[in-house]
Each structure stands twice: as C-alpha cells, then as structure tokens.
Amino acid sequence: MLTHIKSTLGVTAAGLLAAVLIPAPAAHASTINFRSCNHTGYQEFVQFPYRSGWSSTVIAPGTCWSASLSGRTNDEAVGYRYVNGHWLAVATRYFNDYGGFTEFDF
C-alpha cells in the first residue's frame, strides 16, 4: 500500500511539473485584428480605456501599429495626436474584439 501511495505521488508530481514547464498549445493562434495607421504629419498613439488604459506605442507618420485583441464584446479605442506640445484626444472608435478586423485611422 505504501509503495502504491509513493508511486501515485510521484506520477502526480511529475505530471504537475510537466504541466508547469511545458506550455500547452493555444486554443487558437493569435491573429492581428486591430490596426491603426498614421496618415498625418503628427505623432499619434491609441489608448484602450476598457483595458486599464493600455496603449500602443507612438505611431510615427507614415507607419502602422497592429495588435491582437480579444476578450471584449464592446471595446473602445481613443486616438491621440501630438499637436503644439500637447497630446489631444482626436477620435474614438467602439468595436468588437470577437471575429473581424478593425482599422482605426484618424
């Protein structure tokens, strides 16, 4: 009986260790489903208020920033532009993270 308990504990510990050290495959591959391109002559960035204020990097003129977003049925993106020494909120876009692609150029 003691051998059986030791064996069971050993197998359980090995399984737990493997589960921690070996990542499981993702349920679905991350896909880019949000993009913001800067077509102006100003610096811009996008902030996501419903994601604790998480934001993009600064998007230089003539470039784009992309992200894979998921988990929100209703999401919000706020576009900021650097004008005359100030970051101004110049656009807002509400969108859905589930299925579909969102382009937010402002």
N, C-alpha and C positions, 0 to 999 in steps of 0.2 A: 504494500500500500504506500509506504514512504517513497519507494522508487517511482511509483506512478505519479505522485504529487510533485516530486522533483522534476520528472520528465515533463509534466504539464506546465509547470512554472517556467522551465527552460524554453519550451516551444512558445509560450505566451510572450516571454521577454524577447525572444528572437524576432517574433512577428511584430511586436511593438517597435523594436529598434529598426527593423526594415521599413515599417510604415513611416517612421520619422525621417530616416535617411534617404529613402528612395521616393522621389516625388511621383505622385500618380499622374497619369495623363490628364490633360484638361478636358472638361466635358465638351468644349468646343474651342476651336482655335480663335485667338484674338484677331479681330479684324478692325481695320480702320473704318470708323463710321462717323467721324466728325472732322471737318477741315475748315480752316479759316485762312484765306489768302489776303495779303495786303496789296491792294492796287492803288494805294495813295503814296504820297511823298512823306508820310509821317510814320513814326514808330507806333505799333499797336500791340495789344495783348487781349486775351479773352479770359474772363473770370466766370466761375461756375458757383453762384451763391448757394445752391442746394447741395453742394459738395464741400461744405465748410470753407468756402472761399478759394478752393483750389483753382489754379490758373495756368495758362500757357506760359511759355517763355515769351520774351519780347519778339514780335514778328517784324522783321525789317521790311522796308518797302521792296516789292517785287518777289517776296518769298511767301511760303505757306507753312502752316503748322497743322499737324494731324494728330489725332488721338483715337484710342479705342475706349469707348464709354459704354457702360452697361449698368443695369440695376435701377433705373429710374423711369417710370412711366411718364412723368412730367418733369422735364429738366429745363433749366434756364441758362443761357449764355449772355453775358454782358460784354460788349466790345468797348475797349478803352483806346483812346488815341492821345498821343503826347503832342499838345499844341501850346506854343508860347510858354513853355516851362511847367505845364500842368497836365496831369492825366485826367482827361474828360471822358465820362461815360457817354458814348455817342449812339449806341444801338443795343437793343435787347432782342433776343430770339428765344422763343419757347419751342421745345421739341421733345420727341420721344426717343429714348435710347434703344428700344426694342425693335429690331428689324428696320432697315432703311438707312439712308445716308443723309447727313445734314451738312450742308455747305453754308457757312456764315461769313460772308464778305460784307464789310461795312465801310 
